[in-house]
Amino acid sequence: MKMRLAKPSVEQVVKYAEMFSAMGTEARLRIMQLLLSAHPEGLVVGEIQEELDIPNSTLSHHLDKLKAEELVDVQRESTFLRYTANTDALQELLKFLYAECCTRNKAVKPEQIVRICK
């Protein structure tokens, strides 16, 4: 007997679409990669700017967008802002994709995903 997974609500799909949209620029995707590579400590804004060579005002805009979609967390440390990837949100987003591609219709075999991640 096939196990039926609950379909995501319209609100969930909208939320995930907005999260994907927030990561839909080269700069924001690079920021997410960088923050994931620095997990769990994260990086202060100056370190992100230095690594990616993004002007401060532009970087601030990108970080605000990622924060608004809950993809990054921010903590104040004295005069610095430390950003970290919100791995819980990313995990939720990946579960959404996984449910659609790997369990309902087997478009991608689960073992291929695991192999990619190793």
Secondary structure, 3 states (H helix, E strand, C coil): CCCCCCCCCHHHHHHHHHHHHHCCCHHHHHHHHHHHHCCCCCEEHHHHHHHHCCCHHHHHHHHHHHHHCCCEEEEEECCEEEEEECHHHHHHHHHHHHHHHHHHCCCCCHHHHHHHHC
